[in-house]
Amino acid sequence: MATYLIGDLQGCLVELNQLLAEVAFNPSRDQLWLTGDLVARGPDSLGCLRRIIALGDAATTVLGNHDLHLLAVAHGIRKPKAADRIDEILQAADRADLLYWLRHRPLLAEHEQHGFAISHAGIPPQWCLEQARTSARMAEAELQSPHYRERLQQMYGNQPDFWQPTLSDTERLRYTVNAFTRMRLCHPDGRLDFEHKAALADAPSTLVPWFTLRQDRQDPPLIFGHWAALEGRCDATDIHALDTGCVWGGSLTMLHWESGERIATPCPVYA
């Protein structure tokens, strides 16, 4: 049995199938873990959703910000962005099943045997793993509840940017969703910054990557995507960046957990 982890798909089904074929992926034997953002700006978001769902228990994916945006658009909470390619999903005969499946994905997943944790954007500096796990389960329960439309609406906004036990339920939900799906840079005190999305070399000197602020924590290995500008490079010990900008003309990257080997396939510019 082999365990593979793969970065943000963003609708790049051809490249996903190329990687799975290259490693002779067998869902009856192997496992595939994904960093989220299955959909959005690539050519076949509908195909990516159906492909991962068809893998059943062999595939585990976390929610990304584009996945949540799709849910918000589908339920009339947000309008699609100009670059989104999600019309096929919204018009699909199995739309309800696809959206239900997506809404029930976790924000944080952990591998029982290998011990790694995976989320779309990472884990914020203020949280230990236990707090991250507790916050993820609470937010997931809200997004899966009968009140999920209201919760999807409440998740938008950049505040609060700092975790405190005194936050209201709505503020807790928003912070949790932002931390797991949108985080990149932080202030030295752990406050989240949502203004800067480019490469680290272009970031203000007053900001640092979230993973730099976790170096003193006794974390398990952490896997994240989301930050394509890193190009898969992360200088933190046991923290693995897997978004290598497939949809932007970079590559789709797969990590073979047991060997540590990275396998990548190049992509044209889709976005």
N, C-alpha and C positions, 0 to 999 in steps of 0.2 A: 504494500500500500504506500502511495506517495501523497504528500500534501503540497499543494501549489497555492500560491497567493498571487493575485493579479491586481494591477492598478485600475484607475478609473476607465471604464469602457466608453462612456459618453456616446453610445450608439454605434460603436465600431465593431460590428459583428464579424466582418471578414477577418479582421486581425485577431479577434478572439478565437475564431475557428482555426486559424493558422497555428496559433500557439498550442491549442488543445491537440491538434493533429501532430504537431512536432514532438510532443511528449507522449503520444499515444494514450491520451487521457481516457481512463475507463471508469465510469461512474459507479460500477459495481465494486470497484477496488480502491479508487483514488478519491481524494477530497480537493475541492476548489474553494478558496476563500477570497472574497472580493472586497475592495475598499469603498464600494458604493459609487454613486453617480453612474448607474447603469445606463442612464438616458440623458439626452439633451441635444448636443450639437453635431453628432455624427450622423451618418446616412441611414441607420437602421436601429433606432431605439426600440421599436416594437419587436424586432427580431431578437435583440439582446435580452429583453424581458422574457420572451417566450423561451429562449435558449436556456437561460439560467433556471427558470421555473421547471423546465423539462428535466433538469438534472436532479431534481428532488432533493433528498437528504444529502446528496454528494456535494451540494453547493451551499455555502453560507455567505450572505452578503449583509453589510451594514447599510444604513441609510446615509445618503449624501445630500448636500444642499439642492442639487438639481432634481433628485428623486422627490424631495419634499416640495419643491416648486411645482413639479408635475402634479402632485396631489392637490396643491392649492389651486392650480389652474383648472383642473378637472372638476373641482367643486365650486368654481366661480368666485374664489377668494382673491385670485390674482389673474392678471392678463398675461398671455404668453409673451415672452420677449422675442424681439425680431429674429434672433439667431436660433431660437428653439426649433427643433424638428420633432415635434411630439404630436402632430395632427393625426398621424396614423394610429397612435395609441388611443387618442380621444374618439376616433371614429371606428375603432375595432369592434367586432361583434362580441369579443370576450373582454371588452373594456372593464366591466365591473369586476370580473375575476382578477384581472391584472392589477387593478388599483387596490383591491382588497389584499392581495398577496403582498404588494409593495408596502402598504401601510402597516403590515404586521412584521416587517423586518426590524431588527434591533438597531440601536444606536451604538452599542458596544457589544462585541462578541469575544469570547475567550475559548481557546482550544484546550480541552480537558487533558489531553495527553501531552502535548508539546508545551503548554503553559503560556503561549503568547496571547496578547490581547490586540484586537483590531478595531479601529474606528476610522471614520472618514477623514477627519482633520487632526485627530490626536486626543490627548487628555490634558486639560488645563493645569497649569502649575500649582494652583491652590489645592487640588484634590489628590488625596491618596487613591489607590486603586479601589478600596472599599467604598469611598465616597463616590467615585466615578460610577461604580457598579450600581449603587443605590440610586443615584440621580438618573442614570440611564433607564433603570426599570420603572421609575416613577413617570418619566416622560413618555416612555413607550406605552405604559398603561393608559395614559391620557390620549395619545394618538390612536389607540386601538379601541377606545371607549365609544359609547353611543354619542358622546359630545365631541367627536373628533373634528368636525367642521369648525366649531368654535375654537378648538385648540390650534388648528392649523392657522386660523386668523390671528390668534394671540402670539404666535411664535415670531412674528415679524417685528423688527426693531433692533437697534444696536445697544440698547440699555436694558438691564444693567450690564456693565462690563466687568464687574467684580463680584465674586461669590461671597455672600454673607448668609448666615443661618436665619436672619430676620427677613429675608426676601419673601414676598407674597407668593402664592401658588403660581400666578401668571408669570411673575418675574423669574421664578425658579425654572419654569418650563422654557421661557425664552433664553435664559442664560445657558441652560443645558443643551438645547438644540444648537445655539450658536457655537458653544464650545466644541461640541462633537462634529459639527458639519461646516463651520465657517472659519475657524481659528487659524491664524498663521503666526502673526507677530504679537508680542506682548510688551507692556511696559515692565521695567525691572521689578515692580511690586506685584506683578501677575495680572494686572488689568489687561483685558483683551483690546486689541486694535483691529478695526475693520476697514481702515482707509487704504492701507498699503498692501498690494497684492503681487508686486513684481519680484524680481530677483533680490536676494539678500544684499548684493552689492549696491542696490539702489535704495535700500531701506534707510530711514533716518537713524543716526547713531544712538538715539535715545530708545530704540526698540530692539528687542532680541527675539529670536525664534522661540516658540513655546517649549521646544524640546531642550533647549539650552538651560532653561529654568527647572528642568526635571532631573538634572544630572545627579543631584544628591539624594534622590528618592530610590528606594529599593524596589524598582519596578520589574515586572517580567518583561520579556521582549515585547516591544510595541510596534505595530504596523499601521501605517497611515497612507492616504493618498492626497487628493485635493490640491496640493501645492505644486502645480506643474512647473513653475519657474525654478524649483530646486533641481529639476532634471534627474530626480532619483538619488540625489546626493544628500546625505545627512551625516554630520560628523559626530553625532551622539552615539554612545555605546549602546548596542542592542535596541536601537530605534531605526526602523527601516522605512524609507520613503519610496513609494512605488508608482506615483503618478509621474510619468515621463512624457506627458503632453501628446498622447496619441492623436487627439482631435485637432491639435495645433500643428501637425506636421512633424511631430517627434516620433515616438515609438510607443507600443504597448508592451509593458514589461511584466514578466512572470517570474516569481521567486520559487525555486524548489527548496522547500524548507529543510529537508533532511541533508542535502548537500551544500546548501547556501548558494547554489548556482543561479545566476540570473539569465533569463532567456528573453530576448526582445525581438519584435518584428516591426519594421519601419511602417509609417503611415503617411499618406498624403495629407495635405491641408484640407480639412473638412469645414472648419469654422471660419 
